[in-house]
């Protein structure tokens, strides 16, 4: 029982999900949302307010561009992508407090949260297989 409690406590300290990140954005909580995908993915679409630092660039860019006192939330494509975990590891190695947004860009969009690209907002859709649609 203690193993499970310790595991899930640690997991929740290091992970978050799209609904909680959206709620934190709306509440004005202090954190930096970082898209760790490549340039092509960023151009295709991203979460409003996110900054773009591909996971391969975090070690040299993050210390120069971000305040290590501000918590970081990273995201990648989807649950099938480990770029978020790679990015979170790089932020942790650089001394940042970091959480990975599980589900990534895919589940953010499937939950109907706002998305944008260089041309502006993208259409919002709500996937009833991942949420209650009213």
Protein Blocks (a to p, Z undefined) as FASTA:
>chain_A
ZZmmmmmmmmmmmgccfklmmmmmmnopacddddfbdfklmmnoccehiacddfklmmmm
mmmmpcfkbccddddfblmbcklmmmmmmmmmnopacdddehijmlmmmnopacddfkbc
cdddddfklbccZZ
